[in-house]
Amino acid sequence: MWEKIEAILKEKQMTEAELLEQLSNAGKLFLKRTKSGNSPNPPYVRVCEITKILGVKTDDIIPDDY
């Protein structure tokens, strides 16, 4: 999932720090876990939080094999 988020950040010319500024504390923790590969079952509410900030659909960041 992190790879997809990272690609969207690059496409939107947005930094990880800019995304983190807009996330809730739970969202920040989720992003940290996702980046390290420790979030195999992402909570839907966190996925929605990130996609809302990035302006994309949930399908755009959920792994193809999920």
N, C-alpha and C positions, 0 to 999 in steps of 0.2 A: 504494500500500500504506500509506503514512504516514497518509492520510486515514482509513483504516479503523482503524488502530491508535489514532489520536488520538480517534476517536469512541468506541472501547471504553474508553480511559482516562477520558474524560468520564463515560461510563455507569457506570463502576466507581468514580468519584470518586477517581481515582488520578492523580498528576502524572507528567510525563515524568521528573522527577528521581527519583521513587520507583521507576519502572521501571528507570532506569539503575543505581540502587543494586544491583539484583538481577541484572543482566546480567554475563556474563563480559566481558573486555576485547574479545574478538572480537564479541560481541553489541553492545557499545556502539558499536564502529566501524560495524557493520552498520546499527544504528539511525540513526546520523549520516548515513550514505550514503543510506539509505532516505528520510530526511526531506528531504535535498537533491535527491532524484530520481536519484541516481547508482548505483542498485542494480537494474538491469533484470532480472537473473536471480538472485533471492534464493537463497542456499544453504539447503537444506531444514533443516539442523541449526540454523541461526539462526532460521528461521521457527518451528521447534518450541520453541526456547528461549523465544521471546517468548510464544507461545501458552500454554505451560505456566505461565509467570508470570501471565499475564492470565486463565488459566482458561477459554480458548476453544478452538475447533477451528481447525485450519490454514485451512480454507475461509473462516473468518470474517475473515482478514486478507489473504489472497491476492487480488489484483485480479481482477475478473470477466473481463477480457480476457487473462489469463495463460494 
